[in-house]
């Protein structure tokens, strides 16, 4: 029962970004592996920073918020880079 709130926060992030999650490898499929690496590093860094900032004050809820924010960054980045680099509108 204590994990209800962190689980709800994390599932909210997944639900919010679910339309774009299947396309996270669009840059690889379009022949741009270097840009895919930039995308992945950016998402990992955003998760690291969000968790570094949010876990100390919020604990488990902060970890869920950090992961959810990283998913939002992932969706925004795949849309932006997909359009700019691969010419794909997502």
C-alpha positions, -999 to +999 in steps of 0.1 A: +000+000+000+028+026+006+039+022-030+006+034-044+016+070-049+050+064-065+034+037-087+007+061-098+032+089-105+053+065-126+024+051-145+012+087-152+045+094-169+043+062-189+007+069-199+015+105-208+044+095-231+031+061-244+022+074-279+059+082-285+077+054-266+075+029-295+094+053-317+125+058-295+147+041-321+135+061-350+169+078-354+186+044-356+161+032-382+166+063-402+204+057-404+215+082-377+232+062-350+252+091-337+221+112-331+205+082-314+235+082-290+230+119-284+193+112-277+200+084-253+227+103-234+204+132-230+176+111-216+200+093-192+214+127-181+180+141-175+170+111-154+202+114-134+197+151-127+160+147-119+168+118-095+197+137-079+174+167-072+142+149-063+151+118-044+167+135-013+136+156-005+109+133-017+123+098-014+104+071-034+080+097-049+110+117-060+124+086-078+091+081-095+089+118-105+125+116-118+117+086-140+085+102-152+103+134-161+129+114-180+101+098-200+087+132-208+121+144-219+124+112-240+091+118-258+099+155-264+134+147-277+123+119-300+097+142-315+121+170-319+151+150-332+129+128-353+116+158-372+148+177-373+172+149-382+152+122-398+123+142-413+097+121-395+066+138-379+056+120-348 
